[in-house]
């Protein structure tokens, strides 16, 4: 089967296709769709970077409107058998999962009404196709949490051996990510020589990722990865890059990530839904366990 993947991050664009092929087999073709026609690895904009709901969601050219439009185009096309939208929840929407999902559904309903105003039969056919061939899923809180679900994920993402996080971190639920490393929590970027060498007017725009003022750093897996890959002479004081960390996602150990039935529930729901749509079980993973979690 041919599956359209509508994604909102570079890491997913570069790594998820291979990861899913390893799990479901290369007989299925997973196709990340680009937001820009001539740039094949450009992700769509996330609509969850702000606490939902927001008034702009009703606009067709809003991030939500474009995601909905991409899903509908893929589901309407004979080119794809399935179309899936995968977006990060983000920390600003923690605990707000039901509202985020409701906003996406409302976007679909708005589009169906527009179609129905022109052709009621076409709207009914599109609705049936969306029900059977399209779905929306959340990555909680963001795709980097998946890398912490695999004990080898941080190393594969470029973290130096001497800075690998303790095994106890991988043993928790990365979808409820929280790190209590006091060195990380207290790091003020004083060692970032390249950053401090910048003119003052540039420092705010190029500050180390973990110094960002928005969202608590202890719950932010991407910022922690950036800190684990810290390098004083590098731009942004870190060697962590999504395009190089894509290998960690592509080679994720699904067995490790799904080893405990009470963690990674959103990941499990996504994989269960995909397995159901493809009509085949994933390789080496208990489908029954995923069904119970989903």
KEKOL-85884 format. One record per residue (C-alpha): residue number from 1; residue in three letters; x, y, z. Coordinates in steps of 0.25 Angstrom, whole numbers, plus 5000, padded with zeros to 4 digits. Layout:
+-----+------+------+------+------+
!  nr ! rest !    x !    y !    z !
+-----+------+------+------+------+
! NUM !  Ala !    X !    Y !    Z !
...
+-----+------+------+------+------+
This chain:
+-----+------+------+------+------+
!  nr ! rest !    x !    y !    z !
+-----+------+------+------+------+
!   1 !  Unk ! 5000 ! 5000 ! 5000 !
!   2 !  Unk ! 5004 ! 5014 ! 4998 !
!   3 !  Unk ! 5003 ! 5024 ! 5010 !
!   4 !  Unk ! 5004 ! 5039 ! 5010 !
!   5 !  Unk ! 5011 ! 5044 ! 5022 !
!   6 !  Unk ! 5008 ! 5059 ! 5025 !
!   7 !  Unk ! 5018 ! 5063 ! 5035 !
!   8 !  Unk ! 5022 ! 5076 ! 5043 !
!   9 !  Unk ! 5037 ! 5074 ! 5046 !
!  10 !  Unk ! 5050 ! 5072 ! 5038 !
!  11 !  Unk ! 5054 ! 5060 ! 5047 !
!  12 !  Unk ! 5041 ! 5052 ! 5043 !
!  13 !  Unk ! 5043 ! 5056 ! 5028 !
!  14 !  Unk ! 5056 ! 5050 ! 5028 !
!  15 !  Unk ! 5055 ! 5038 ! 5037 !
!  16 !  Unk ! 5041 ! 5033 ! 5039 !
!  17 !  Unk ! 5039 ! 5027 ! 5025 !
!  18 !  Unk ! 5051 ! 5017 ! 5028 !
!  19 !  Unk ! 5046 ! 5014 ! 5042 !
!  20 !  Unk ! 5032 ! 5010 ! 5037 !
!  21 !  Unk ! 5038 ! 5002 ! 5026 !
!  22 !  Unk ! 5046 ! 4994 ! 5036 !
!  23 !  Unk ! 5034 ! 4992 ! 5044 !
!  24 !  Unk ! 5023 ! 4989 ! 5033 !
!  25 !  Unk ! 5032 ! 4984 ! 5022 !
!  26 !  Unk ! 5037 ! 4990 ! 5009 !
!  27 !  Unk ! 5025 ! 4985 ! 5001 !
!  28 !  Unk ! 5018 ! 4998 ! 5007 !
!  29 !  Unk ! 5022 ! 5011 ! 5001 !
!  30 !  Unk ! 5022 ! 5022 ! 5012 !
!  31 !  Unk ! 5023 ! 5036 ! 5005 !
!  32 !  Unk ! 5026 ! 5048 ! 5013 !
!  33 !  Unk ! 5019 ! 5060 ! 5006 !
!  34 !  Unk ! 5026 ! 5073 ! 5005 !
!  35 !  Unk ! 5020 ! 5087 ! 5008 !
!  36 !  Unk ! 5028 ! 5092 ! 4996 !
!  37 !  Unk ! 5027 ! 5086 ! 4983 !
!  38 !  Unk ! 5041 ! 5087 ! 4978 !
!  39 !  Unk ! 5047 ! 5084 ! 4992 !
!  40 !  Unk ! 5044 ! 5070 ! 4996 !
!  41 !  Unk ! 5048 ! 5070 ! 5010 !
!  42 !  Unk ! 5041 ! 5083 ! 5015 !
!  43 !  Unk ! 5031 ! 5079 ! 5026 !
!  44 !  Unk ! 5017 ! 5086 ! 5028 !
!  45 !  Unk ! 5016 ! 5096 ! 5039 !
!  46 !  Unk ! 5011 ! 5091 ! 5052 !
!  47 !  Unk ! 4998 ! 5097 ! 5057 !
!  48 !  Unk ! 5001 ! 5093 ! 5072 !
!  49 !  Unk ! 5012 ! 5103 ! 5074 !
!  50 !  Unk ! 5001 ! 5112 ! 5081 !
!  51 !  Unk ! 4991 ! 5107 ! 5092 !
!  52 !  Unk ! 4979 ! 5103 ! 5085 !
!  53 !  Unk ! 4969 ! 5107 ! 5081 !
!  54 !  Unk ! 4973 ! 5120 ! 5073 !
!  55 !  Unk ! 4964 ! 5128 ! 5064 !
!  56 !  Unk ! 4973 ! 5127 ! 5052 !
!  57 !  Unk ! 4970 ! 5112 ! 5051 !
!  58 !  Unk ! 4957 ! 5116 ! 5043 !
!  59 !  Unk ! 4966 ! 5122 ! 5032 !
!  60 !  Unk ! 4969 ! 5112 ! 5020 !
!  61 !  Unk ! 4983 ! 5117 ! 5019 !
!  62 !  Unk ! 4986 ! 5115 ! 5034 !
!  63 !  Unk ! 4995 ! 5104 ! 5038 !
!  64 !  Unk ! 4983 ! 5096 ! 5042 !
!  65 !  Unk ! 4976 ! 5099 ! 5029 !
!  66 !  Unk ! 4988 ! 5095 ! 5021 !
!  67 !  Unk ! 4990 ! 5082 ! 5029 !
!  68 !  Unk ! 4975 ! 5079 ! 5027 !
!  69 !  Unk ! 4976 ! 5082 ! 5012 !
!  70 !  Unk ! 4988 ! 5073 ! 5010 !
!  71 !  Unk ! 4981 ! 5062 ! 5017 !
!  72 !  Unk ! 4968 ! 5064 ! 5008 !
!  73 !  Unk ! 4977 ! 5065 ! 4995 !
!  74 !  Unk ! 4984 ! 5052 ! 4999 !
!  75 !  Unk ! 4971 ! 5045 ! 5003 !
!  76 !  Unk ! 4964 ! 5049 ! 4990 !
!  77 !  Unk ! 4976 ! 5045 ! 4981 !
!  78 !  Unk ! 4976 ! 5031 ! 4975 !
!  79 !  Unk ! 4991 ! 5032 ! 4977 !
!  80 !  Unk ! 4990 ! 5028 ! 4992 !
!  81 !  Unk ! 4983 ! 5017 ! 5000 !
!  82 !  Unk ! 4984 ! 5024 ! 5013 !
!  83 !  Unk ! 4988 ! 5038 ! 5018 !
!  84 !  Unk ! 4993 ! 5041 ! 5032 !
!  85 !  Unk ! 4995 ! 5055 ! 5039 !
!  86 !  Unk ! 5006 ! 5054 ! 5050 !
!  87 !  Unk ! 5008 ! 5067 ! 5058 !
!  88 !  Unk ! 5015 ! 5070 ! 5071 !
!  89 !  Unk ! 5006 ! 5073 ! 5083 !
!  90 !  Unk ! 5017 ! 5082 ! 5089 !
!  91 !  Unk ! 5018 ! 5086 ! 5103 !
!  92 !  Unk ! 5008 ! 5098 ! 5102 !
!  93 !  Unk ! 4997 ! 5088 ! 5099 !
!  94 !  Unk ! 5001 ! 5078 ! 5110 !
!  95 !  Unk ! 4988 ! 5073 ! 5116 !
!  96 !  Unk ! 4980 ! 5079 ! 5104 !
!  97 !  Unk ! 4980 ! 5067 ! 5095 !
!  98 !  Unk ! 4965 ! 5066 ! 5094 !
!  99 !  Unk ! 4964 ! 5081 ! 5090 !
! 100 !  Unk ! 4975 ! 5079 ! 5079 !
! 101 !  Unk ! 4969 ! 5067 ! 5073 !
! 102 !  Unk ! 4955 ! 5075 ! 5073 !
! 103 !  Unk ! 4961 ! 5086 ! 5066 !
! 104 !  Unk ! 4967 ! 5077 ! 5055 !
! 105 !  Unk ! 4953 ! 5071 ! 5054 !
! 106 !  Unk ! 4946 ! 5084 ! 5053 !
! 107 !  Unk ! 4956 ! 5088 ! 5042 !
! 108 !  Unk ! 4951 ! 5075 ! 5034 !
! 109 !  Unk ! 4937 ! 5079 ! 5036 !
! 110 !  Unk ! 4939 ! 5093 ! 5031 !
! 111 !  Unk ! 4945 ! 5088 ! 5018 !
! 112 !  Unk ! 4934 ! 5077 ! 5016 !
! 113 !  Unk ! 4924 ! 5088 ! 5018 !
! 114 !  Unk ! 4931 ! 5096 ! 5007 !
! 115 !  Unk ! 4930 ! 5084 ! 4998 !
! 116 !  Unk ! 4916 ! 5081 ! 5001 !
! 117 !  Unk ! 4912 ! 5096 ! 4997 !
! 118 !  Unk ! 4916 ! 5092 ! 4983 !
! 119 !  Unk ! 4913 ! 5077 ! 4982 !
! 120 !  Unk ! 4906 ! 5070 ! 4993 !
! 121 !  Unk ! 4909 ! 5056 ! 4987 !
! 122 !  Unk ! 4924 ! 5059 ! 4986 !
! 123 !  Unk ! 4924 ! 5064 ! 5001 !
! 124 !  Unk ! 4918 ! 5050 ! 5005 !
! 125 !  Unk ! 4928 ! 5043 ! 4997 !
! 126 !  Unk ! 4940 ! 5051 ! 5002 !
! 127 !  Unk ! 4935 ! 5049 ! 5017 !
! 128 !  Unk ! 4934 ! 5033 ! 5015 !
! 129 !  Unk ! 4948 ! 5033 ! 5009 !
! 130 !  Unk ! 4954 ! 5041 ! 5021 !
! 131 !  Unk ! 4947 ! 5032 ! 5031 !
! 132 !  Unk ! 4953 ! 5020 ! 5025 !
! 133 !  Unk ! 4966 ! 5025 ! 5019 !
! 134 !  Unk ! 4971 ! 5037 ! 5027 !
! 135 !  Unk ! 4975 ! 5040 ! 5042 !
! 136 !  Unk ! 4981 ! 5050 ! 5051 !
! 137 !  Unk ! 4991 ! 5047 ! 5062 !
! 138 !  Unk ! 5000 ! 5054 ! 5072 !
! 139 !  Unk ! 5014 ! 5052 ! 5076 !
! 140 !  Unk ! 5015 ! 5055 ! 5091 !
! 141 !  Unk ! 5021 ! 5064 ! 5094 !
! 142 !  Unk ! 5030 ! 5065 ! 5082 !
! 143 !  Unk ! 5037 ! 5055 ! 5072 !
! 144 !  Unk ! 5050 ! 5056 ! 5081 !
! 145 !  Unk ! 5043 ! 5048 ! 5092 !
! 146 !  Unk ! 5043 ! 5036 ! 5082 !
! 147 !  Unk ! 5058 ! 5036 ! 5082 !
! 148 !  Unk ! 5058 ! 5035 ! 5098 !
! 149 !  Unk ! 5049 ! 5023 ! 5097 !
! 150 !  Unk ! 5060 ! 5015 ! 5090 !
! 151 !  Unk ! 5072 ! 5014 ! 5100 !
! 152 !  Unk ! 5082 ! 5015 ! 5088 !
! 153 !  Unk ! 5074 ! 5027 ! 5082 !
! 154 !  Unk ! 5082 ! 5038 ! 5089 !
! 155 !  Unk ! 5095 ! 5032 ! 5084 !
! 156 !  Unk ! 5090 ! 5030 ! 5070 !
! 157 !  Unk ! 5086 ! 5045 ! 5070 !
! 158 !  Unk ! 5100 ! 5049 ! 5073 !
! 159 !  Unk ! 5101 ! 5050 ! 5088 !
! 160 !  Unk ! 5116 ! 5047 ! 5092 !
! 161 !  Unk ! 5118 ! 5034 ! 5100 !
! 162 !  Unk ! 5122 ! 5042 ! 5112 !
! 163 !  Unk ! 5109 ! 5050 ! 5113 !
! 164 !  Unk ! 5099 ! 5039 ! 5110 !
! 165 !  Unk ! 5087 ! 5040 ! 5120 !
! 166 !  Unk ! 5085 ! 5030 ! 5131 !
! 167 !  Unk ! 5078 ! 5017 ! 5127 !
! 168 !  Unk ! 5067 ! 5022 ! 5137 !
! 169 !  Unk ! 5063 ! 5033 ! 5128 !
! 170 !  Unk ! 5060 ! 5023 ! 5117 !
! 171 !  Unk ! 5052 ! 5014 ! 5127 !
! 172 !  Unk ! 5042 ! 5025 ! 5129 !
! 173 !  Unk ! 5031 ! 5029 ! 5120 !
! 174 !  Unk ! 5037 ! 5039 ! 5109 !
! 175 !  Unk ! 5023 ! 5044 ! 5106 !
! 176 !  Unk ! 5023 ! 5049 ! 5120 !
! 177 !  Unk ! 5038 ! 5054 ! 5119 !
! 178 !  Unk ! 5045 ! 5061 ! 5131 !
! 179 !  Unk ! 5059 ! 5061 ! 5134 !
! 180 !  Unk ! 5065 ! 5066 ! 5148 !
! 181 !  Unk ! 5080 ! 5067 ! 5144 !
! 182 !  Unk ! 5084 ! 5079 ! 5152 !
! 183 !  Unk ! 5096 ! 5082 ! 5143 !
! 184 !  Unk ! 5086 ! 5083 ! 5131 !
! 185 !  Unk ! 5076 ! 5091 ! 5140 !
! 186 !  Unk ! 5087 ! 5101 ! 5144 !
! 187 !  Unk ! 5094 ! 5103 ! 5131 !
! 188 !  Unk ! 5094 ! 5118 ! 5127 !
! 189 !  Unk ! 5102 ! 5116 ! 5115 !
! 190 !  Unk ! 5115 ! 5122 ! 5121 !
! 191 !  Unk ! 5124 ! 5112 ! 5114 !
! 192 !  Unk ! 5118 ! 5116 ! 5100 !
! 193 !  Unk ! 5130 ! 5123 ! 5094 !
! 194 !  Unk ! 5125 ! 5125 ! 5080 !
! 195 !  Unk ! 5112 ! 5130 ! 5085 !
! 196 !  Unk ! 5118 ! 5140 ! 5095 !
! 197 !  Unk ! 5127 ! 5145 ! 5083 !
! 198 !  Unk ! 5115 ! 5150 ! 5075 !
! 199 !  Unk ! 5111 ! 5164 ! 5075 !
! 200 !  Unk ! 5100 ! 5167 ! 5086 !
! 201 !  Unk ! 5090 ! 5169 ! 5076 !
! 202 !  Unk ! 5091 ! 5155 ! 5070 !
! 203 !  Unk ! 5091 ! 5148 ! 5083 !
! 204 !  Unk ! 5077 ! 5147 ! 5086 !
! 205 !  Unk ! 5074 ! 5141 ! 5073 !
! 206 !  Unk ! 5085 ! 5131 ! 5073 !
! 207 !  Unk ! 5085 ! 5127 ! 5088 !
! 208 !  Unk ! 5087 ! 5112 ! 5092 !
! 209 !  Unk ! 5074 ! 5104 ! 5091 !
! 210 !  Unk ! 5073 ! 5100 ! 5105 !
! 211 !  Unk ! 5073 ! 5115 ! 5109 !
! 212 !  Unk ! 5060 ! 5118 ! 5102 !
! 213 !  Unk ! 5050 ! 5125 ! 5111 !
! 214 !  Unk ! 5038 ! 5118 ! 5107 !
! 215 !  Unk ! 5034 ! 5105 ! 5113 !
! 216 !  Unk ! 5041 ! 5098 ! 5125 !
! 217 !  Unk ! 5054 ! 5092 ! 5120 !
! 218 !  Unk ! 5053 ! 5080 ! 5129 !
! 219 !  Unk ! 5041 ! 5075 ! 5121 !
! 220 !  Unk ! 5047 ! 5078 ! 5107 !
! 221 !  Unk ! 5054 ! 5066 ! 5101 !
! 222 !  Unk ! 5059 ! 5074 ! 5089 !
! 223 !  Unk ! 5066 ! 5084 ! 5098 !
! 224 !  Unk ! 5072 ! 5073 ! 5106 !
! 225 !  Unk ! 5078 ! 5066 ! 5094 !
! 226 !  Unk ! 5083 ! 5080 ! 5089 !
! 227 !  Unk ! 5090 ! 5081 ! 5103 !
! 228 !  Unk ! 5095 ! 5067 ! 5103 !
! 229 !  Unk ! 5102 ! 5070 ! 5090 !
! 230 !  Unk ! 5107 ! 5084 ! 5095 !
! 231 !  Unk ! 5120 ! 5089 ! 5088 !
! 232 !  Unk ! 5125 ! 5103 ! 5092 !
! 233 !  Unk ! 5131 ! 5106 ! 5078 !
! 234 !  Unk ! 5118 ! 5103 ! 5070 !
! 235 !  Unk ! 5107 ! 5112 ! 5066 !
! 236 !  Unk ! 5096 ! 5111 ! 5076 !
! 237 !  Unk ! 5106 ! 5104 ! 5085 !
! 238 !  Unk ! 5102 ! 5090 ! 5080 !
! 239 !  Unk ! 5105 ! 5080 ! 5070 !
! 240 !  Unk ! 5091 ! 5074 ! 5070 !
! 241 !  Unk ! 5084 ! 5076 ! 5057 !
! 242 !  Unk ! 5070 ! 5069 ! 5053 !
! 243 !  Unk ! 5076 ! 5065 ! 5039 !
! 244 !  Unk ! 5087 ! 5057 ! 5045 !
! 245 !  Unk ! 5079 ! 5052 ! 5057 !
! 246 !  Unk ! 5069 ! 5046 ! 5046 !
! 247 !  Unk ! 5077 ! 5033 ! 5046 !
! 248 !  Unk ! 5073 ! 5031 ! 5061 !
! 249 !  Unk ! 5059 ! 5032 ! 5057 !
! 250 !  Unk ! 5061 ! 5023 ! 5044 !
! 251 !  Unk ! 5068 ! 5012 ! 5053 !
! 252 !  Unk ! 5059 ! 5013 ! 5065 !
! 253 !  Unk ! 5057 ! 5000 ! 5073 !
! 254 !  Unk ! 5042 ! 4999 ! 5072 !
! 255 !  Unk ! 5044 ! 4987 ! 5082 !
! 256 !  Unk ! 5050 ! 4995 ! 5092 !
! 257 !  Unk ! 5041 ! 5007 ! 5090 !
! 258 !  Unk ! 5029 ! 4998 ! 5092 !
! 259 !  Unk ! 5035 ! 4989 ! 5103 !
! 260 !  Unk ! 5026 ! 4994 ! 5114 !
! 261 !  Unk ! 5010 ! 4994 ! 5111 !
! 262 !  Unk ! 5008 ! 5006 ! 5120 !
! 263 !  Unk ! 5017 ! 5016 ! 5113 !
! 264 !  Unk ! 5017 ! 5022 ! 5099 !
! 265 !  Unk ! 5002 ! 5021 ! 5098 !
! 266 !  Unk ! 5001 ! 5032 ! 5087 !
! 267 !  Unk ! 5012 ! 5025 ! 5079 !
! 268 !  Unk ! 5005 ! 5012 ! 5081 !
! 269 !  Unk ! 4992 ! 5018 ! 5076 !
! 270 !  Unk ! 4998 ! 5023 ! 5063 !
! 271 !  Unk ! 5005 ! 5010 ! 5060 !
! 272 !  Unk ! 4992 ! 5002 ! 5063 !
! 273 !  Unk ! 4984 ! 5011 ! 5054 !
! 274 !  Unk ! 4994 ! 5009 ! 5043 !
! 275 !  Unk ! 4995 ! 4994 ! 5045 !
! 276 !  Unk ! 4979 ! 4994 ! 5044 !
! 277 !  Unk ! 4980 ! 5002 ! 5031 !
! 278 !  Unk ! 4990 ! 4994 ! 5025 !
! 279 !  Unk ! 4984 ! 4981 ! 5029 !
! 280 !  Unk ! 4997 ! 4975 ! 5034 !
! 281 !  Unk ! 5003 ! 4973 ! 5047 !
! 282 !  Unk ! 5017 ! 4981 ! 5050 !
! 283 !  Unk ! 5029 ! 4972 ! 5050 !
! 284 !  Unk ! 5034 ! 4967 ! 5063 !
! 285 !  Unk ! 5024 ! 4975 ! 5072 !
! 286 !  Unk ! 5012 ! 4970 ! 5079 !
! 287 !  Unk ! 4999 ! 4975 ! 5072 !
! 288 !  Unk ! 4990 ! 4971 ! 5084 !
! 289 !  Unk ! 4999 ! 4980 ! 5093 !
! 290 !  Unk ! 4997 ! 4992 ! 5084 !
! 291 !  Unk ! 4982 ! 4990 ! 5082 !
! 292 !  Unk ! 4980 ! 4990 ! 5097 !
! 293 !  Unk ! 4988 ! 5003 ! 5099 !
! 294 !  Unk ! 4981 ! 5010 ! 5087 !
+-----+------+------+------+------+
